[in-house]
Amino acid sequence: MGQKYKVRHRAKFGINVEKRFWGRGIGRALTNACPECARKAGYKQVELEVVSENTSAISLYKSVGFIEYGRNPKAFLSRHGMWQEVVLMRLEL
Ligand SMILES: CC(C)(COP(=O)(O)OP(=O)(O)OC[C@H]1O[C@@H](n2cnc3c(N)ncnc32)[C@H](O)[C@@H]1OP(=O)(O)O)[C@@H](O)C(=O)NCCC(=O)NCCS
């Protein structure tokens, strides 16, 4: 038997708003809707990954209850050989 039931409670969250629409409250509206939406869908935990430099996104996620549970300092490697750190966050529903 498969083991998929073990991770069925976990949802992944990610948003990407087209740049010309930034700063109009779209990201806030989507993030605010996330907990209720995931709860209704039967999930118990929502998880996300965000680049640590993206402080406005991190504070947006914290404002709806996401908490940091770890960091991956070498999550991304750019074409120019630069590492980018990623913050791992979770929200318990
Ligand atoms: C992060 C992102 C989703 C925000 O979307 P948005 O529609 O511009 O967000 P909003 O207009 O709802 O603003 C969200 C909050 O960030 C703040 N904010 C927005 N632009 C900002 C800026 N340039 N500098 C600082 N804070 C900023 C706002 O004040 C707002 O806070 P508030 O709701 O408490 O007032 C968007 O910038 C994006 O898609 N970025 C690229 C992809 C990405 O980074 N995704 C998230 C990582 S997984």
The ligand as an SDF file (V2000), in Angstrom:
LIG
                    3D

 48 50  0  0  0  0  0  0  0  0999 V2000
    5.1610   39.1160   -2.7130 C   0  0  0  0  0  0  0  0  0  0  0  0
    4.0070   39.4610   -3.6500 C   0  0  0  0  0  0  0  0  0  0  0  0
    3.1420   38.2260   -3.8270 C   0  0  0  0  0  0  0  0  0  0  0  0
    3.1570   40.5660   -3.0120 C   0  0  0  0  0  0  0  0  0  0  0  0
    2.0580   40.8160   -3.8550 O   0  0  0  0  0  0  0  0  0  0  0  0
    1.3250   42.2550   -3.9190 P   0  0  0  0  0  0  0  0  0  0  0  0
    0.0230   42.0740   -4.6300 O   0  0  0  0  0  0  0  0  0  0  0  0
    2.2510   43.2780   -4.4260 O   0  0  0  0  0  0  0  0  0  0  0  0
    1.0670   42.4870   -2.3400 O   0  0  0  0  0  0  0  0  0  0  0  0
    0.1460   43.5660   -1.6490 P   0  0  0  0  0  0  0  0  0  0  0  0
   -0.0470   44.7550   -2.5280 O   0  0  0  0  0  0  0  0  0  0  0  0
   -1.0850   42.8780   -1.1410 O   0  0  0  0  0  0  0  0  0  0  0  0
    1.0700   43.9540   -0.4140 O   0  0  0  0  0  0  0  0  0  0  0  0
    1.3260   42.9880    0.6020 C   0  0  0  0  0  0  0  0  0  0  0  0
    2.0480   43.6580    1.7490 C   0  0  0  0  0  0  0  0  0  0  0  0
    3.3930   43.9310    1.3650 O   0  0  0  0  0  0  0  0  0  0  0  0
    3.6740   45.3190    1.5140 C   0  0  0  0  0  0  0  0  0  0  0  0
    4.4140   45.7420    0.3230 N   0  0  0  0  0  0  0  0  0  0  0  0
    3.9890   45.6940   -0.9350 C   0  0  0  0  0  0  0  0  0  0  0  0
    4.9550   46.1420   -1.7610 N   0  0  0  0  0  0  0  0  0  0  0  0
    5.9920   46.4600   -0.9760 C   0  0  0  0  0  0  0  0  0  0  0  0
    7.2870   46.9770   -1.2080 C   0  0  0  0  0  0  0  0  0  0  0  0
    7.7020   47.2650   -2.4420 N   0  0  0  0  0  0  0  0  0  0  0  0
    8.1070   47.1760   -0.1640 N   0  0  0  0  0  0  0  0  0  0  0  0
    7.6950   46.8810    1.0970 C   0  0  0  0  0  0  0  0  0  0  0  0
    6.4800   46.3910    1.3850 N   0  0  0  0  0  0  0  0  0  0  0  0
    5.6450   46.1970    0.3690 C   0  0  0  0  0  0  0  0  0  0  0  0
    2.3550   46.0250    1.5760 C   0  0  0  0  0  0  0  0  0  0  0  0
    2.4300   47.1500    2.4220 O   0  0  0  0  0  0  0  0  0  0  0  0
    1.4210   44.9800    2.1140 C   0  0  0  0  0  0  0  0  0  0  0  0
    1.3610   45.0100    3.5060 O   0  0  0  0  0  0  0  0  0  0  0  0
   -0.0590   45.3030    4.2250 P   0  0  0  0  0  0  0  0  0  0  0  0
   -1.0970   44.4120    3.5640 O   0  0  0  0  0  0  0  0  0  0  0  0
    0.1930   44.9340    5.6360 O   0  0  0  0  0  0  0  0  0  0  0  0
   -0.3270   46.7390    3.9780 O   0  0  0  0  0  0  0  0  0  0  0  0
    4.5230   39.9880   -4.9950 C   0  0  0  0  0  0  0  0  0  0  0  0
    5.4460   41.0160   -4.7720 O   0  0  0  0  0  0  0  0  0  0  0  0
    5.1710   38.9120   -5.8680 C   0  0  0  0  0  0  0  0  0  0  0  0
    4.4650   38.1670   -6.5620 O   0  0  0  0  0  0  0  0  0  0  0  0
    6.4940   38.8320   -5.8570 N   0  0  0  0  0  0  0  0  0  0  0  0
    7.2430   37.8940   -6.6940 C   0  0  0  0  0  0  0  0  0  0  0  0
    7.0450   36.4850   -6.3050 C   0  0  0  0  0  0  0  0  0  0  0  0
    7.2230   36.3080   -4.8450 C   0  0  0  0  0  0  0  0  0  0  0  0
    8.0870   36.9220   -4.2450 O   0  0  0  0  0  0  0  0  0  0  0  0
    6.3660   35.4630   -4.2730 N   0  0  0  0  0  0  0  0  0  0  0  0
    6.3800   35.2010   -2.8660 C   0  0  0  0  0  0  0  0  0  0  0  0
    7.4730   34.3130   -2.4530 C   0  0  0  0  0  0  0  0  0  0  0  0
    6.9950   32.6300   -2.5210 S   0  0  0  0  0  0  0  0  0  0  0  0
  1  2  1  0
  2  3  1  0
  2  4  1  0
  2 36  1  0
  4  5  1  0
  5  6  1  0
  6  7  2  0
  6  8  1  0
  6  9  1  0
  9 10  1  0
 10 11  2  0
 10 12  1  0
 10 13  1  0
 13 14  1  0
 14 15  1  0
 15 16  1  0
 15 30  1  0
 16 17  1  0
 17 18  1  0
 17 28  1  0
 18 19  1  0
 18 27  1  0
 19 20  2  0
 20 21  1  0
 21 22  1  0
 21 27  2  0
 22 23  1  0
 22 24  2  0
 24 25  1  0
 25 26  2  0
 26 27  1  0
 28 29  1  0
 28 30  1  0
 30 31  1  0
 31 32  1  0
 32 33  2  0
 32 34  1  0
 32 35  1  0
 36 37  1  0
 36 38  1  0
 38 39  2  0
 38 40  1  0
 40 41  1  0
 41 42  1  0
 42 43  1  0
 43 44  2  0
 43 45  1  0
 45 46  1  0
 46 47  1  0
 47 48  1  0
M  END
$$$$
